[in-house]
Amino acid sequence: MSDKDIRVEILKILRDFNNNDPYNFLEKEKLRKKFAPTIDENTLNRNVKYLHDKGFIKAHLFLGGGFIAQITADGIDYLESLDEQKE
């Protein structure tokens, strides 16, 4: 699975979480379980940080590698643009 594919999957997971609970953040462990054992922890962390740096998600990064994350409006718009490209 490429980094781009991983980032799109992270955004989809966070969008689904947001649809059910728009005010809360998803914990790293819950996100990691969605990918285990497909990708390792470092790959997940790297892609979450990338999405955070791009503004597609809000992530609170903790010392030791933990985080909580939530999709932003820009992240939702990006997923919608991908859907439009497929049409």
C-alpha positions, 0 to 999 in steps of 0.5 A: 500500500502506497503512502498516498493510499494510506493517507486516503484511507486515514481520511476516509476513516476520520470522515466516517468517525466525524459523521458519527461524532463531529466534536471528538477526536479519534485516538491513535490506537483505534486508527492503528487497529484499522490498519494492523497488521498491514502497515507499521506504526512508523508509517502510520505516524508519518502519514498522520503528521503529513496530513496534519502538516497539509491541514487535512486533519487536526492532530494533537501529537504527544511525546512518545508517538501518541496522537488524537486526530480529526478530519478538517473541512479541507480533508473532506473537500479533498476526499470529495474532489477524489470522488468527482475525479472518478465520475 
